[in-house]
């Protein structure tokens, strides 16, 4: 699959176009959801600790690469923001935080896979660009009128 098409499929989290995201026996990413108790994203969470993304004191996603946790898209740290948007809030509009469903957990695991794969593909694209003359030369043809 061409690298650009693969990136689009990953970013849309489309398991039909991105085989690495399939919801089947083959979809078994390293990232797992562990711990005991309610899967509620509590106030002050998420927190990243040694490959774990804690959503409360007793539940976490495990084996999340630090570079994936820190990866930014459009100014946001995606792995953190997705969970923070579901976290408990205080103040005038207080909320207890969302209890993650099995579907939410699967979605978050797919996000981690998509971002990890995005980092890999970006490195591959950088190699191809460098191999063909670097930026922006790799996108210019020696034939007049071709780009």
N, C-alpha and C positions, 0 to 999 in steps of 0.2 A: 504494500500500500504506500503511495507517495506520502512523504513526511507531512506535508501541509494538510492533506485529507485526514491523516491519523490524528493530528493536533485538533482539528475541528471536531472530530468524533469524540475525542477525549473531553474537550471543553464543553460539549453539549451533554456529556455523560450519557451518551447513547450506546447502550450495550449491543444493539444490532449492528452498528458500524464500528464499534470499538471492542473487538473480541476480548481484550484484557478486562473489560467491565462486565462481561456476561454474568447473569444471575443463574449459575448452574454449578455443578460439582467442580468444574474447572475454575470458577471464580473463588479462589481461596487466597486472597492477598495476605501478606505477612501481618498486616494490621488486624488485630483482634479486639473485641470488646470484652473486658474482664471486670472482676470484682463481684461484690454482692450488694444487695439492697436496691433501692429505687434508682432508676436511671435518670434522675432529675439533674438538670444543669443548674447548679446552685450559684448564689451570689458570690462574686469573687473568683469565679471559674470562667473559662478553662485556664489551666496552668500546665505548662510543659515541664516535665521532670524526667530526665534520663530516658528519652524515647517514649515516655508515656504522656498522653494528653488526659489530664485529670478533669472530670466534669463535676466531681464532688469528692469528699474524703474517701469514698469507698468504691467508686466506679471510674474506669478509665479505658481509653483506647491505647493499645500497646503496639510497640514497634513502628512508631511514626518517625521517619528520619528527620533529624533536626533541620536539614536544608529544606525539606518539604514543609515542615511547620513554619519556617521563616519565609517561605516563598510568597512574594507579593504579586498580585495582579490588579491593575487599575488602582494602585495606592492602598490596597487592602491586603492584610495577611489572611489569606482565604481560610485556612484551617482554624484559625482563632476566631475570625469574624462569624463564621457559620454557627459556631457554638455560642459565642457571646450574644448573638441575636436571639438565642433561646434561653439565656441565663436569667435567673431571678434578678429582680430590680427592686430597689427601695424608693423612697420618696413619694410624691403625690400620686404617681402612677405605678405603685408597687405591684409586683407580680411574683408568684412563687417559683417561676422558672418552669420550663417545659420538661415533661417526662418523655424521654426519647422512646419512640416506638421501634419495633424491629425494622420497619421500613426506613426510619430516620437513621438508625445505626448502619444499615446497609448503604444508604446514600452517603453518609460520612466516610465510610470505608472506600466507596467508589471515588469520592473527592480526593482522598489521600492517594489512591492508585493513580488517578488522572494527573494530579500534580507531580507525583514522582516520575511518571512516564513523560510528562511535559518537560521536566528538567533534562531527562535523558535525550529526548528528541531535539530539544534546543541545542544541546551539545553536538549532536549529530549534524544538525543544520549548520552550525558554526564551522564544523570540520569541512563540510562540502563547500561552503563559501570560501574558506581559506584555501582549499585545494584548487579552486577556480579563480584565484587572483585576489581574494580578499574583497572587502566592502569598499566601494560599490562596484568595482571592476568585474566581479563575478556575474553581474547582471547586464553587462554590455557585450554585444557581439561585435566581432571585427567586421561583419558585413553591414553595410550602410542600411539604415532603416530597421534593423532588427534589435529588439531589446529582450 
